[in-house]
Amino acid sequence: MTEATIQQPTTEQDRVTAAVAEALGDVLQRDLTGLAPGTRLFDELGLDSTGVLDLLLALEELLDCEFDTENLEMSHFATVGSLADHLLGELSAQR
């Protein structure tokens, strides 16, 4: 498993952001240092459409949940922050 460079999560937002960073590292098979909420997944990190499915599967495992793919839009995958925000909303709705 690739190590994410985000510190121990202290809030739910931090936990989800850390999971996004870890899953991205695993899917892209590289260490990701310096990730920020504004880091663009496709343009800066090189995520592609096949990687999106792998990323979702990894996030479901890390966050112990299932996401409704019908609620997903490409805009959710624009940045680390937009994805974390969307996932946080999905997790809140499931509770």
C-alpha positions in Angstrom: 0.0 0.0 0.0 1.3 3.5 -0.9 1.7 5.8 2.1 -0.2 9.1 1.9 1.6 12.2 3.1 -1.4 13.6 5.0 -1.1 13.7 8.8 -3.4 11.7 11.1 -7.0 12.8 10.5 -8.6 14.8 13.3 -12.0 15.5 11.7 -14.3 13.6 9.3 -13.2 15.9 6.5 -9.5 15.1 7.3 -10.3 11.4 7.4 -12.0 11.5 4.0 -9.2 13.6 2.5 -6.6 11.2 3.9 -8.5 8.3 2.3 -8.7 10.1 -1.0 -4.9 10.7 -0.9 -4.2 7.0 0.1 -6.5 5.6 -2.6 -5.0 7.9 -5.3 -1.5 6.8 -4.3 -2.6 3.1 -4.6 -4.4 3.6 -7.9 -1.7 5.7 -9.5 1.0 3.4 -8.0 3.2 6.2 -6.7 3.9 8.3 -3.7 1.9 11.5 -3.7 3.5 14.3 -1.8 2.2 17.8 -1.5 -1.4 17.0 -2.3 -3.7 20.0 -1.6 -7.4 20.4 -1.9 -6.9 22.1 -5.2 -4.7 19.4 -6.7 -6.4 18.4 -10.0 -6.9 14.7 -10.4 -6.8 14.4 -14.2 -4.5 17.4 -15.2 -1.9 17.2 -12.4 -2.0 13.6 -11.2 -2.8 11.9 -14.5 -5.9 10.0 -13.3 -7.8 8.6 -16.3 -11.3 7.2 -16.7 -10.2 3.6 -15.9 -8.5 4.9 -12.8 -11.8 6.5 -11.6 -13.4 3.1 -11.1 -10.3 1.7 -9.3 -10.3 4.9 -7.1 -14.0 4.4 -6.2 -13.4 0.8 -5.2 -10.4 1.7 -3.1 -12.3 4.5 -1.4 -15.3 2.2 -0.6 -12.8 -0.2 1.0 -11.0 2.5 2.9 -14.1 4.2 4.1 -16.1 1.0 4.6 -19.1 2.1 2.6 -20.7 1.9 -0.9 -21.2 4.9 -3.1 -24.1 5.3 -5.5 -22.5 5.8 -8.9 -25.7 7.4 -10.2 -24.9 10.4 -8.0 -21.4 10.8 -9.4 -20.5 13.5 -11.9 -17.2 14.2 -13.5 -17.1 17.5 -11.6 -16.7 15.6 -8.4 -13.4 14.3 -9.7 -12.0 17.8 -10.5 -9.8 18.1 -7.5 -8.8 16.3 -4.3 -11.1 18.7 -2.4 -14.1 18.4 -4.7 -13.9 14.6 -4.4 -13.5 14.7 -0.6 -16.4 17.1 -0.3 -18.7 14.9 -2.4 -17.7 11.7 -0.5 -18.3 13.5 2.8 -21.8 14.3 1.7 -22.4 10.8 0.6 -21.1 9.4 3.9 -23.3 11.9 5.9 -26.4 10.8 3.9 -25.7 7.1 4.7 -25.7 7.7 8.4 
